[in-house]
């Protein structure tokens, strides 16, 4: 499979701290590729560089064959890259349907002097309902966002990412703060998206990572120390000793 996203030798330092120090990986079409590593490994900085919120000091990022290393973050969704979970852009007093409709309007470059037209614009509301159905929130479409549980807000954030119609999704710790039941539902949702999108997943829940990932990249001190299958990573003695622990052996 051809790479939809390619990260080559990324370096980013903040003063004397090397947040990424030669990180490299490739995300294939339709692949779910997980990034794991201990706290301070540079995962958040790596994702921020891919999203365009931070530019690397050196190295390259290619999306669908195009060099996007210096492309601003706001332009990257139009090129096929969408990020979820790092910064919530939900409007708490609006309905779920209106939130997704706003995301569609933003993608299409539409602006509104007032919010009211959203409630009657079928060109926005019909596809918005479809994205909510995909993430399991169709019956909650007319509920305000502030009525959602933490897990449901995460589902809605995925709907907003899908509304960008991107080919590559960056998912930054989707299970963070979830209880066991919510984590199971999120794992099932991400499994349903596998193969339809190329997904780069940063996650500390190793049960979810091992259930979902096609490949895993291990990041330590900003460096890619291993990329391989679930079994290769699970059975690597250095990774197990430094990060996984015996419970995942």
Secondary structure in CASP SS format (residue, H / E / C, confidence):
PFRMAT SS
TARGET T0000
AUTHOR 0000-0000-0000
METHOD secondary structure of the structure
MODEL  1
X C 1.00
X C 1.00
X E 1.00
X E 1.00
X E 1.00
X E 1.00
X E 1.00
X E 1.00
X E 1.00
X E 1.00
X E 1.00
X E 1.00
X E 1.00
X E 1.00
X C 1.00
X C 1.00
X E 1.00
X E 1.00
X E 1.00
X E 1.00
X E 1.00
X E 1.00
X E 1.00
X E 1.00
X E 1.00
X E 1.00
X E 1.00
X E 1.00
X C 1.00
X C 1.00
X C 1.00
X E 1.00
X E 1.00
X E 1.00
X E 1.00
X E 1.00
X C 1.00
X C 1.00
X C 1.00
X C 1.00
X C 1.00
X C 1.00
X H 1.00
X H 1.00
X H 1.00
X H 1.00
X H 1.00
X H 1.00
X H 1.00
X H 1.00
X H 1.00
X C 1.00
X C 1.00
X C 1.00
X C 1.00
X C 1.00
X C 1.00
X E 1.00
X E 1.00
X E 1.00
X E 1.00
X E 1.00
X E 1.00
X C 1.00
X C 1.00
X E 1.00
X E 1.00
X C 1.00
X C 1.00
X C 1.00
X C 1.00
X C 1.00
X H 1.00
X H 1.00
X H 1.00
X H 1.00
X H 1.00
X H 1.00
X H 1.00
X C 1.00
X E 1.00
X E 1.00
X E 1.00
X E 1.00
X C 1.00
X C 1.00
X C 1.00
X C 1.00
X C 1.00
X C 1.00
X C 1.00
X C 1.00
X C 1.00
X C 1.00
X E 1.00
X H 1.00
X H 1.00
X H 1.00
X H 1.00
X H 1.00
X H 1.00
X H 1.00
X H 1.00
X H 1.00
X H 1.00
X H 1.00
X H 1.00
X C 1.00
X C 1.00
X C 1.00
X C 1.00
X C 1.00
X C 1.00
X C 1.00
X C 1.00
X H 1.00
X H 1.00
X H 1.00
X H 1.00
X H 1.00
X C 1.00
X H 1.00
X H 1.00
X H 1.00
X H 1.00
X H 1.00
X H 1.00
X H 1.00
X H 1.00
X H 1.00
X H 1.00
X H 1.00
X H 1.00
X H 1.00
X C 1.00
X C 1.00
X C 1.00
X H 1.00
X H 1.00
X H 1.00
X C 1.00
X C 1.00
X C 1.00
X E 1.00
X H 1.00
X H 1.00
X H 1.00
X C 1.00
X C 1.00
X H 1.00
X H 1.00
X H 1.00
X H 1.00
X H 1.00
X H 1.00
X H 1.00
X H 1.00
X H 1.00
X H 1.00
X H 1.00
X H 1.00
X H 1.00
X C 1.00
X C 1.00
X C 1.00
X C 1.00
X C 1.00
X E 1.00
X E 1.00
X E 1.00
X E 1.00
X E 1.00
X C 1.00
X C 1.00
X C 1.00
X C 1.00
X C 1.00
X C 1.00
X C 1.00
X H 1.00
X H 1.00
X H 1.00
X H 1.00
X H 1.00
X H 1.00
X H 1.00
X H 1.00
X H 1.00
X H 1.00
X H 1.00
X H 1.00
X H 1.00
X H 1.00
X E 1.00
X C 1.00
X C 1.00
X E 1.00
X E 1.00
X E 1.00
X E 1.00
X E 1.00
X E 1.00
X C 1.00
X C 1.00
X C 1.00
X H 1.00
X H 1.00
X H 1.00
X H 1.00
X H 1.00
X H 1.00
X H 1.00
X C 1.00
X C 1.00
X E 1.00
X E 1.00
X E 1.00
X E 1.00
X E 1.00
X E 1.00
X C 1.00
X C 1.00
X E 1.00
X E 1.00
X E 1.00
X E 1.00
X E 1.00
X E 1.00
X C 1.00
X H 1.00
X H 1.00
X H 1.00
X H 1.00
X H 1.00
X H 1.00
X C 1.00
X H 1.00
X H 1.00
X H 1.00
X H 1.00
X H 1.00
X H 1.00
X H 1.00
X H 1.00
X C 1.00
X H 1.00
X H 1.00
X H 1.00
X C 1.00
END
